[in-house]
Amino acid sequence: PIVSLQLSQYFIKTQKLNSEKIRDQVIRSFECLYYSSSIKDNREQIISLIDSLCVHITLISLSHYNNQNEQEVNGLIQSTNVLTNSLDANEDISIGNSAYLDYMILVDALFVVLCNDDSEYWSLVQRTILIIIETSEIVSNTKSSLAQSQMAADDACVGSNLANLAMFDYLAEKLSQLCYERSWYAKKAGCLVLKLLTSKMPLQWTLQQCFVFMKSIFNVLVSVTGEISSGAINVAKDVLNNLVEVCFVKLDLISPNDKTNTNIMITQLNELQQKTLNDVLKELVKQIVSSSQYVRHESTDLITKISELQSKSIYNLLQPFQEILLETVGPRKHLKLRHYSHQFQIGILESLEFCSSAQPQLLTIQLSNQDHQNLYNEIISICEQEDSSLSKLACYKSLTDLTPIRKAALNCLASFYHLLDQREQILNILHKSLESPLKQIQQVSFNCLKNYNKNSENYATQMSQSQTLPSNENHRQIIQIAADYLREYLHPLTEYIYMKKDVVQHLSYITKLYPTILNDKFTEYLLSHLKRWLEDTFQIFKENLENQSQTITKPCNNEIELCSSIISLLAELQSAPAKLVESSIALVLKYEKIFGLEASEKFRRPLSEFLKRFPFETLKYLLHNDRIKDMYCFRFILYLIKRQTAQFCQIFKTESNRLVQMLNESQTFLTNGLNQQNMDLINKSNQILYLTVFVIYRLIKIEANSL
């Protein structure tokens, strides 16, 4: 049965050797053994000796803990004790026979070895721990399948002997201390070994240690920063995810009327899981406002993961901790955001976003509440104010980059989709931030708008189903608000000079958010702007060629990148008509050839994305007799078929007569070329023949892959 840890603590206190000098000598001996394993000539012998000592000491721990098997285990140990030689004969120390059997010395030695920065020794320590677990399983007659997250009922019953061994409790205590060591490599080693214990030990023992392990790993996330320790952070996150998956998977309970030992054990295991779950969730709720970015994000991720494992919504999962949630996340009287440090402000904003984004909402902002109104106004202020204004506040004076606090405020603002009266204000702020020259702010604003639109739609559906949706007379649709904003934004863009790269990126985001908001007239404007920019780029290119002898050149990479972005935007516009196919191909290929950009594909890659929407019109234009004989145009046709095989080959598949016609044309050109001794006609015949064979080859590949 599952018992308290008092018995384990008793053994840890009473069986520890009372001579620190002797303990230190033996620990140092074990350390030397592990460090000497790096000598290649003696490595196998040393590892064999370490394995034997580990088995020996594990049997000692079993004999101490399990009185009923003490004689049997002591028979295996025999009468020789490996620690007797460590006693100084001249030292007058009164110790009993049990003091010679201090199995915790091995654990202390493992702790010291793991503090070494050489990861070669860590794997040897992991091997030692595996030997301890396997030996304990064999002697205790347990099964290794206990480590599985979803256990069979019989496996749960046999886990108690192994789970209650004092040696493992002491091992967990010492390994957890590694996460509090100063060096990052000791923290990483501690995380790796905790992961091993989590995956190999029985569920009962893991549940008992879960909270301690989680607190230890959170300390790693708080204290470890910088590129040199990024590996430790990744390992810590991996251990936390593995720990949650093992501990909190939903257990299958047998009928409550079943009074067998198996069912009693399962019931007790479920009670232990529920107790551990409550402790863990309580801690995670407190940590979602942590000033540490890693701890915050990991806390919210773990809550989400636990809700999935328990098959509960986040709302139902955290309902018992509503008071703690309100105390940590909710707005407080007489305290404004600016009264906290900027790290804690980000923690509050991100936790508020998490609570508002949950379905149903864990915490709902109601502007009828004055504290909520004040918090909302502060968030609006952070989003709208310029950097110069924000920097004057005491909490931001030390900051050189206000991007993190702005990102947190925008994400939090986007989670207020239920505030219908503030919809226009929120959308205008998010649209305005989309114009930011900073890529991070642009990307965050785009994600905010996407989530806001999606959540608003879901919220309207829920309200309509519950028949509590307010009247729409005073609430404009999102698409109407976006159209008004875009109309004002596009007004100065009639001049091509205003079409900069950040503007193109902004329009790209708008197109993805509202696919039908830009009409075909805008696409014509866009193509005309592209033509003007290509002409300007050509002038710069021409001047560079003329001034090449004077080594005075003006780089045109930015202009080329801008033109490439405009072509990409053209491909994203759903309203772009098929009539632009001919003009876009002629324009882009002309300047691609001039700038020598065929190999880099800066122009043709985005152009192919546009043309694949109109494969019939594209091939009709490109396969014309006047263009197919152009080698540059011919290579572009091959490029399109290679890159967009499915779209363009489908045209040939549905119109097989076109391939026959191409073969006939090839034969005609070849005959005329031979008769007239005209190499141009012969080359044209070869190109058409090659293209026909290439298309047939691609069609065969498509058919083969579909089988």
C-alpha positions in Angstrom: 0.0 0.0 0.0 1.0 3.6 -0.5 2.4 5.0 2.8 4.0 8.3 3.9 7.6 9.1 3.4 8.3 9.1 7.2 9.7 5.5 7.1 12.2 6.5 4.3 13.3 9.6 6.2 13.8 7.4 9.3 16.2 5.1 7.4 18.0 8.1 5.9 18.7 9.6 9.3 19.5 6.5 11.2 21.6 4.6 8.7 23.9 7.4 7.8 27.6 6.9 8.8 28.3 9.2 11.8 31.9 9.8 10.9 32.2 12.6 8.3 35.9 11.8 7.8 35.2 8.2 6.8 32.3 9.2 4.6 34.4 11.8 2.8 37.2 9.3 2.2 34.8 6.7 0.7 33.0 9.4 -1.4 36.4 10.5 -2.8 37.3 6.9 -3.6 34.1 6.6 -5.6 34.8 9.8 -7.4 38.2 8.6 -8.4 36.7 5.5 -9.8 34.3 7.4 -12.0 37.0 9.9 -13.1 39.5 7.1 -13.9 36.9 5.6 -16.3 38.2 8.2 -18.9 41.4 6.2 -19.2 40.7 4.1 -22.3 43.1 1.2 -21.4 41.4 0.4 -18.1 37.9 1.6 -18.9 36.2 -1.8 -19.2 37.7 -3.1 -15.9 36.8 0.1 -14.1 33.2 0.1 -15.3 32.9 -3.5 -14.3 34.1 -2.7 -10.8 31.6 0.2 -10.6 28.8 -2.0 -11.7 29.7 -4.6 -9.1 29.9 -2.0 -6.3 26.5 -0.5 -7.4 24.8 -3.9 -7.2 26.4 -4.6 -3.8 25.4 -1.3 -2.3 21.8 -1.6 -3.7 21.5 -5.0 -2.0 22.7 -3.3 1.2 19.9 -0.7 0.9 17.4 -3.5 0.4 18.5 -5.4 3.4 18.2 -2.3 5.6 14.7 -1.4 4.3 13.0 -4.8 4.0 13.4 -6.8 7.2 11.6 -9.8 6.0 14.1 -10.3 3.2 17.1 -9.2 5.2 18.6 -12.7 5.7 18.1 -13.6 2.0 19.7 -10.4 0.7 22.5 -10.6 3.3 23.2 -14.1 2.0 23.8 -12.6 -1.4 26.1 -10.0 0.0 28.1 -12.6 1.9 30.2 -11.5 4.9 32.6 -9.1 3.0 31.8 -5.4 3.2 33.5 -3.0 0.8 33.5 -0.2 3.2 35.5 -1.9 6.1 38.9 -0.7 4.8 37.9 2.9 5.0 37.8 2.8 8.8 40.9 4.3 10.5 42.1 1.8 13.0 43.8 4.4 15.2 40.6 6.5 15.4 38.5 5.9 18.5 35.0 5.9 17.1 32.2 4.0 18.6 30.0 2.8 15.7 27.8 -0.2 15.3 27.9 -2.8 12.5 25.1 -1.0 10.6 27.2 2.1 10.3 29.4 0.2 7.9 26.4 -0.2 5.5 25.9 3.4 4.6 24.5 3.0 1.1 23.9 6.8 0.8 27.6 7.2 0.2 27.2 6.1 -3.4 24.4 8.6 -3.9 26.6 11.4 -2.5 29.4 10.4 -4.8 27.0 10.4 -7.8 26.0 13.9 -6.8 29.6 15.2 -6.9 30.4 13.5 -10.2 27.3 15.1 -11.8 28.6 18.5 -10.8 31.5 18.0 -13.2 31.4 19.9 -16.5 32.4 16.8 -18.5 29.3 15.2 -19.8 31.2 11.9 -20.4 30.8 11.1 -16.7 27.1 11.9 -16.7 26.3 8.9 -19.0 28.2 6.7 -16.5 26.1 8.0 -13.6 23.0 7.3 -15.6 24.2 3.8 -16.1 24.7 3.4 -12.4 21.2 4.6 -11.6 19.8 2.2 -14.1 21.7 -0.6 -12.4 20.2 0.5 -9.0 16.7 0.5 -10.4 17.0 -2.9 -12.2 18.6 -4.6 -9.2 15.9 -3.2 -6.9 13.2 -4.4 -9.4 14.7 -7.9 -9.5 15.0 -8.3 -5.7 11.7 -6.7 -5.0 10.1 -8.8 -7.7 8.7 -5.8 -9.6 8.3 -5.2 -13.3 9.8 -2.6 -15.5 6.4 -1.9 -17.1 5.5 0.2 -14.1 7.3 3.1 -15.8 4.6 3.3 -18.5 2.1 6.1 -18.2 -0.9 3.9 -18.7 -0.4 0.9 -16.4 -2.2 -2.3 -16.1 -3.9 -2.9 -12.7 -1.6 -5.7 -11.7 1.5 -3.6 -12.3 0.2 -0.9 -10.0 0.0 -3.3 -7.1 3.5 -4.6 -7.3 5.0 -1.1 -7.5 4.9 -0.3 -3.8 8.0 -2.2 -2.7 10.2 -0.3 -5.1 8.5 3.0 -4.6 9.1 3.0 -0.9 12.8 2.3 -0.9 14.6 4.8 1.2 17.5 4.8 -1.3 15.4 6.2 -4.1 14.0 8.9 -1.9 17.5 10.0 -0.9 18.5 9.8 -4.5 15.6 12.0 -5.6 16.5 14.5 -2.8 20.2 14.8 -3.8 19.5 14.9 -7.6 16.9 17.7 -7.0 19.7 19.6 -5.3 21.6 19.6 -8.5 19.1 22.0 -10.0 20.0 24.5 -7.3 23.7 24.4 -8.0 25.4 27.5 -9.3 26.9 26.1 -12.5 24.6 25.6 -15.5 26.1 22.2 -16.4 25.2 20.8 -13.0 21.6 22.0 -13.5 21.6 20.3 -16.9 23.0 17.1 -15.5 20.3 17.2 -12.8 17.6 17.6 -15.4 18.9 14.6 -17.4 19.0 12.3 -14.4 15.5 13.4 -13.3 14.2 12.6 -16.7 15.7 9.1 -16.4 14.1 8.6 -13.0 10.7 9.8 -14.3 10.7 7.4 -17.2 12.0 4.3 -15.3 10.5 4.5 -11.8 7.0 3.4 -10.9 4.1 5.8 -11.2 3.5 5.8 -7.4 7.0 7.0 -6.6 7.0 9.5 -9.5 3.8 11.0 -8.2 5.3 11.3 -4.7 8.3 13.2 -6.1 6.5 15.1 -8.8 6.0 18.4 -7.0 9.6 18.5 -5.8 10.9 17.7 -9.2 8.8 20.5 -10.8 10.0 23.1 -8.3 13.6 22.1 -8.9 13.3 22.4 -12.7 11.5 25.7 -12.4 14.5 27.0 -10.5 16.6 25.9 -13.6 14.4 28.0 -15.9 14.6 31.0 -13.6 18.3 31.0 -13.0 19.7 29.8 -16.3 20.0 32.4 -19.1 22.3 33.1 -22.0 23.3 31.2 -25.1 25.8 29.0 -23.3 23.0 27.5 -21.2 20.3 27.2 -23.9 20.8 23.4 -23.8 20.0 23.3 -20.1 16.7 25.2 -20.7 15.7 22.9 -23.5 16.4 19.8 -21.4 14.5 21.3 -18.5 11.4 21.9 -20.7 11.6 18.4 -22.0 11.8 16.9 -18.5 8.7 18.9 -17.4 6.7 17.7 -20.4 7.8 14.1 -19.8 7.0 14.4 -16.1 3.4 15.7 -16.8 2.8 13.0 -19.4 3.8 10.3 -17.0 2.1 11.6 -13.9 -1.2 13.0 -15.0 -2.5 10.7 -17.7 -6.0 9.7 -16.8 -6.2 6.4 -14.9 -8.7 3.7 -15.8 -10.6 2.9 -12.6 -12.3 -0.4 -11.9 -15.8 -0.7 -10.4 -16.0 0.9 -6.9 -17.8 -2.2 -5.7 -14.7 -4.3 -6.4 -12.9 -4.9 -3.1 -9.9 -6.7 -4.4 -6.4 -5.6 -3.6 -5.9 -4.6 -7.2 -8.9 -2.2 -7.2 -7.9 -0.8 -3.8 -4.4 -0.1 -5.1 -5.8 1.6 -8.2 -8.1 3.7 -6.0 -5.2 4.8 -3.8 -3.1 5.6 -6.8 -5.9 7.7 -8.2 -6.2 9.6 -4.9 -2.4 10.2 -4.9 -2.6 11.4 -8.4 -5.4 13.8 -7.6 -3.5 15.2 -4.5 -0.4 15.7 -6.6 -2.4 17.3 -9.4 -3.9 19.8 -7.0 -0.4 20.7 -5.6 1.0 21.1 -9.1 -1.9 23.1 -10.5 -1.8 25.4 -7.5 1.9 26.1 -8.1 1.4 26.6 -11.9 -1.4 29.1 -11.3 1.0 31.1 -9.1 3.8 30.9 -11.7 1.8 32.2 -14.7 2.6 35.8 -13.6 6.3 35.0 -12.9 8.8 37.6 -14.0 10.7 34.8 -15.8 9.6 34.4 -19.4 10.5 30.7 -19.4 8.6 29.9 -16.2 5.5 31.8 -17.5 5.3 30.1 -20.8 6.1 26.7 -19.4 3.4 27.1 -16.8 0.7 27.9 -19.3 1.9 25.1 -21.6 1.8 22.6 -18.8 -1.7 23.7 -17.8 -2.9 23.2 -21.4 -1.2 19.8 -21.6 -2.7 18.6 -18.3 -6.1 19.6 -19.5 -5.7 17.5 -22.6 -4.4 14.5 -20.5 -7.3 14.8 -18.1 -9.8 15.4 -20.9 -11.0 18.6 -19.2 -11.3 22.1 -20.3 -8.9 24.6 -18.8 -11.8 26.3 -17.2 -13.0 23.2 -15.4 -9.4 22.2 -14.5 -8.6 25.5 -12.8 -12.0 26.2 -11.3 -10.9 25.1 -7.8 -8.1 27.7 -7.9 -10.3 30.6 -9.0 -9.5 32.6 -5.9 -5.8 32.2 -6.4 -6.2 33.1 -10.0 -8.1 36.3 -9.2 -5.5 37.3 -6.6 -2.5 36.8 -8.9 -3.9 37.8 -12.3 -6.9 40.1 -11.6 -6.6 43.9 -11.4 -5.9 45.2 -7.9 -7.2 48.4 -6.3 -4.9 51.3 -6.0 -2.2 49.5 -8.0 -1.6 50.3 -11.6 0.6 48.4 -14.1 3.2 51.2 -14.0 3.7 50.5 -10.3 5.4 47.1 -11.1 8.6 46.4 -12.9 8.4 45.9 -16.6 9.1 42.1 -16.2 6.2 41.7 -13.8 4.0 43.8 -16.1 4.7 41.4 -19.0 3.8 38.6 -16.6 0.5 40.1 -15.7 -0.4 40.9 -19.3 0.5 37.4 -20.6 -1.4 35.7 -17.8 -4.4 37.9 -18.4 -4.2 37.0 -22.1 -4.1 33.3 -21.2 -7.2 33.6 -18.9 -9.2 35.7 -21.4 -8.3 33.3 -24.3 -9.5 30.2 -22.5 -12.9 28.7 -23.5 -14.8 29.6 -21.4 -12.9 32.5 -20.1 -11.1 32.1 -16.7 -11.2 35.8 -16.1 -13.5 38.2 -17.9 -12.7 41.9 -18.1 -15.9 43.9 -17.5 -15.4 47.7 -18.0 -18.3 48.4 -15.6 -15.7 47.5 -12.9 -13.5 50.5 -12.3 -10.4 48.4 -11.6 -11.0 46.6 -14.9 -11.5 49.9 -16.7 -8.3 51.3 -15.4 -6.3 48.2 -16.5 -7.9 48.4 -19.9 -7.0 52.1 -20.3 -3.4 51.3 -19.3 -3.1 48.6 -21.9 -4.5 51.0 -24.6 -1.9 53.6 -23.5 1.0 51.1 -23.9 -0.2 50.2 -27.4 -0.8 53.8 -28.6 2.0 55.9 -27.0 5.2 56.5 -28.8 8.5 55.2 -27.4 9.6 58.6 -26.4 6.5 59.0 -24.2 6.7 55.6 -22.6 10.4 56.0 -21.9 9.6 58.9 -19.6 7.8 56.6 -17.1 9.9 55.4 -14.3 9.3 51.7 -14.9 10.6 52.0 -18.5 13.5 54.4 -18.2 16.1 51.6 -18.0 14.7 49.9 -21.1 16.4 50.3 -24.5 13.9 48.2 -26.3 10.1 48.5 -25.6 9.2 45.7 -28.0 8.5 43.0 -25.4 6.1 45.1 -23.4 4.3 46.3 -26.6 4.0 42.7 -27.8 2.5 41.6 -24.5 0.0 44.5 -24.5 -1.1 43.8 -28.1 -1.7 40.1 -27.3 -3.6 41.0 -24.2 -5.7 43.6 -26.0 -6.6 41.0 -28.8 -8.0 38.7 -26.1 -10.8 41.2 -25.3 -12.9 40.1 -28.2 -16.0 40.0 -25.9 -15.9 43.8 -25.5 -18.2 44.6 -28.4 -18.5 48.3 -27.6 -14.7 48.6 -27.8 -14.4 46.6 -31.1 -13.6 49.6 -33.3 -11.0 51.0 -30.9 -9.3 47.6 -30.5 -9.2 46.9 -34.3 -8.0 50.4 -35.1 -5.1 49.9 -32.7 -4.2 46.5 -34.0 -4.4 47.7 -37.6 -2.2 50.7 -36.8 0.4 48.5 -35.1 0.5 46.5 -38.3 2.1 49.5 -40.0 5.0 49.4 -37.6 8.5 49.3 -39.3 9.5 46.6 -36.7 9.0 43.1 -38.1 8.3 41.7 -34.6 5.5 44.1 -34.0 4.1 43.5 -37.5 4.1 39.7 -37.0 2.5 40.0 -33.5 -0.2 42.4 -34.8 -1.0 40.0 -37.6 -1.4 37.1 -35.2 -3.5 39.3 -32.9 -5.9 40.3 -35.7 -6.1 36.7 -36.9 -7.0 35.4 -33.4 -9.3 38.3 -32.7 -11.3 37.7 -35.8 -11.5 34.0 -35.1 -12.5 34.4 -31.5 -15.0 37.1 -32.3 -16.7 34.7 -34.8 -16.8 31.9 -32.3 -18.1 34.3 -29.6 -20.9 35.5 -31.9 -21.8 31.9 -32.6 -22.0 31.0 -28.9 -24.0 34.0 -28.1 -26.5 33.4 -30.9 -26.9 29.8 -29.7 -27.6 31.0 -26.2 -29.8 33.8 -27.5 -27.9 36.4 -25.5 -26.1 38.2 -28.3 -26.6 42.0 -28.1 -28.2 43.9 -30.9 -25.9 44.4 -33.9 -27.3 47.9 -34.6 -24.5 49.6 -32.7 -21.7 47.1 -33.5 -20.2 47.2 -37.0 -18.9 44.1 -38.6 -15.1 43.5 -38.6 -14.9 43.6 -42.4 -16.6 47.0 -42.5 -14.1 48.4 -39.9 -11.2 46.9 -41.9 -12.5 48.4 -45.2 -12.7 51.9 -43.7 -9.2 51.6 -42.4 -7.8 50.2 -45.6 -9.5 52.9 -47.7 -7.7 55.6 -45.7 -4.4 53.7 -45.8 -4.4 53.1 -49.5 -5.1 56.7 -50.4 -1.5 57.9 -50.7 -0.4 54.7 -52.4 -1.6 55.8 -55.8 2.0 57.2 -56.1 4.4 54.3 -56.6 7.1 56.1 -54.6 5.2 55.3 -51.4 5.2 51.5 -52.2 8.1 50.5 -49.8 9.0 47.1 -48.6 7.3 47.5 -45.2 4.1 48.7 -47.0 4.1 45.6 -49.2 4.5 43.4 -46.1 1.6 45.2 -44.5 -0.6 44.7 -47.5 0.4 41.1 -47.6 -0.8 40.7 -44.0 -4.1 42.5 -44.8 -4.6 40.2 -47.8 -4.2 37.1 -45.6 -6.6 38.5 -43.0 -9.2 39.7 -45.4 -8.8 37.8 -48.7 -11.6 39.6 -50.6 -11.1 43.1 -49.3 -8.9 44.3 -52.3 -10.5 44.4 -55.7 -9.1 43.8 -59.2 -8.5 47.5 -59.7 -5.9 47.4 -56.9 -4.1 44.6 -58.7 -3.8 46.8 -61.8 -2.4 49.6 -59.7 0.0 47.1 -58.2 1.3 45.9 -61.5 1.8 49.5 -62.7 3.8 50.2 -59.6 5.9 47.1 -60.2 6.6 48.4 -63.7 7.7 51.8 -62.4 10.0 50.2 -59.8 11.5 47.9 -62.3 12.2 50.9 -64.6 13.8 52.8 -61.7 15.9 49.7 -60.8 17.0 49.4 -64.4 18.2 53.1 -64.4 20.3 52.4 -61.3 21.6 49.2 -62.9 22.4 51.1 -66.1 24.3 53.9 -64.2 26.3 51.2 -62.4 27.4 49.8 -65.7 28.4 53.2 -67.0 30.3 54.1 -63.8 32.0 50.7 -63.5 35.3 52.1 -64.6 35.1 54.9 -62.0 34.2 52.4 -59.2 31.2 54.5 -58.3 28.2 52.2 -58.0 24.9 52.5 -56.3 23.6 49.1 -55.0 20.1 48.1 -56.2 19.6 45.1 -54.0 16.8 46.8 -52.0 14.9 47.7 -55.1 15.2 44.2 -56.4 13.9 42.8 -53.1 11.0 45.3 -53.2 10.1 44.2 -56.7 10.2 40.5 -55.6 7.9 41.4 -52.7 5.4 43.1 -55.0 5.3 40.0 -57.2 4.6 37.9 -54.1 1.8 40.2 -53.1 0.3 39.9 -56.6 0.3 36.1 -56.1 -1.5 36.4 -52.8 -4.3 38.6 -54.1 -7.4 36.5 -54.7 -9.0 39.3 -56.8 -6.1 39.2 -59.4 -7.8 38.5 -62.8 -6.5 36.2 -65.5 -6.0 39.1 -67.9 -2.9 40.0 -66.0 -1.1 36.8 -67.0 0.3 38.0 -70.3 1.4 41.5 -69.0 3.0 40.1 -65.8 5.0 37.4 -67.7 6.2 39.8 -70.3 7.2 42.4 -67.7 8.9 40.1 -65.2 10.8 38.0 -67.7 12.1 41.1 -69.5 13.7 42.6 -66.4 14.7 39.3 -65.0 16.8 38.7 -68.1 18.3 42.2 -67.9 19.3 41.8 -64.2 20.5 38.3 -64.6 18.3 36.9 -61.9 17.3 33.6 -63.6 19.5 31.4 -61.3 18.5 33.1 -58.1 14.8 32.8 -58.9 14.0 36.1 -57.1 11.4 37.0 -59.6 10.2 33.8 -61.2 9.5 31.9 -57.9 6.8 34.4 -56.8 5.6 34.8 -60.4 5.1 31.0 -60.6 2.9 31.1 -57.5 0.7 33.6 -59.3 0.6 31.8 -62.6 -0.3 28.4 -61.1 -3.8 29.8 -60.5 -4.2 30.3 -64.3 -2.4 27.4 -65.9 -4.5 27.3 -69.0 -4.0 31.0 -69.8 -0.3 30.8 -68.9 0.4 27.9 -71.3 -1.7 29.4 -74.0 0.5 32.5 -73.9 3.9 30.8 -73.5 3.4 28.0 -76.1 2.7 30.5 -78.9 5.0 30.0 -81.9 6.7 33.4 -81.4 7.6 32.7 -77.8 8.5 29.0 -77.7 11.4 29.5 -80.0 12.9 32.0 -77.5 15.3 30.0 -75.4 14.8 32.1 -72.3 11.1 31.7 -72.5 11.5 28.0 -73.2 13.5 27.6 -70.0 10.8 29.4 -68.1 8.2 26.9 -69.4 10.3 24.0 -68.1 10.8 25.8 -64.8 7.0 26.2 -64.4 6.4 22.5 -65.2 9.1 21.4 -62.7 7.9 23.7 -59.9 4.2 23.5 -60.4 3.9 20.1 -62.0 0.4 19.2 -60.8 -1.3 22.5 -62.1 0.4 22.7 -65.5 0.6 19.0 -66.4 -3.1 18.7 -65.6 -3.8 20.9 -68.6 -1.9 18.6 -70.9 -3.7 15.6 -69.3 -7.2 17.0 -69.9 -6.2 18.2 -73.4 -4.1 15.3 -74.7 -4.6 16.6 -78.3 -2.2 19.4 -77.4 0.7 17.0 -77.0 -0.1 15.4 -80.4 -0.3 18.9 -81.9 3.1 19.7 -80.4 4.7 16.5 -81.8 3.3 17.4 -85.3 4.6 20.9 -85.0 8.0 19.6 -84.1 8.0 17.3 -87.1 6.9 20.1 -89.4 9.6 22.5 -88.2 12.2 19.7 -88.5 11.2 18.9 -92.1 11.2 22.6 -93.2 14.5 23.2 -91.4 16.2 20.3 -93.2 14.8 21.4 -96.6 15.7 25.0 -96.1 19.0 24.3 -94.2 17.6 26.6 -91.5 19.1 25.9 -88.0 16.6 28.1 -86.3 13.7 25.9 -87.4 15.6 22.7 -86.4 16.4 24.1 -83.0 12.7 25.1 -82.5 11.7 21.6 -83.5 14.1 20.1 -80.9 12.8 22.4 -78.2 9.2 21.5 -78.9 10.1 17.8 -79.0 12.0 18.0 -75.7 9.2 19.9 -74.0 6.7 17.3 -75.2 8.8 14.4 -73.9 9.4 16.2 -70.6 5.6 16.8 -70.0 4.9 13.1 -70.7 7.6 12.1 -68.3 6.1 14.4 -65.6 2.6 12.9 -66.2 4.0 9.4 -65.8 5.6 10.4 -62.5 2.3 11.8 -61.3 0.4 8.7 -62.2 3.0 6.5 -60.6 2.9 8.4 -57.3 -0.9 8.3 -57.2 -0.9 4.4 -57.4 
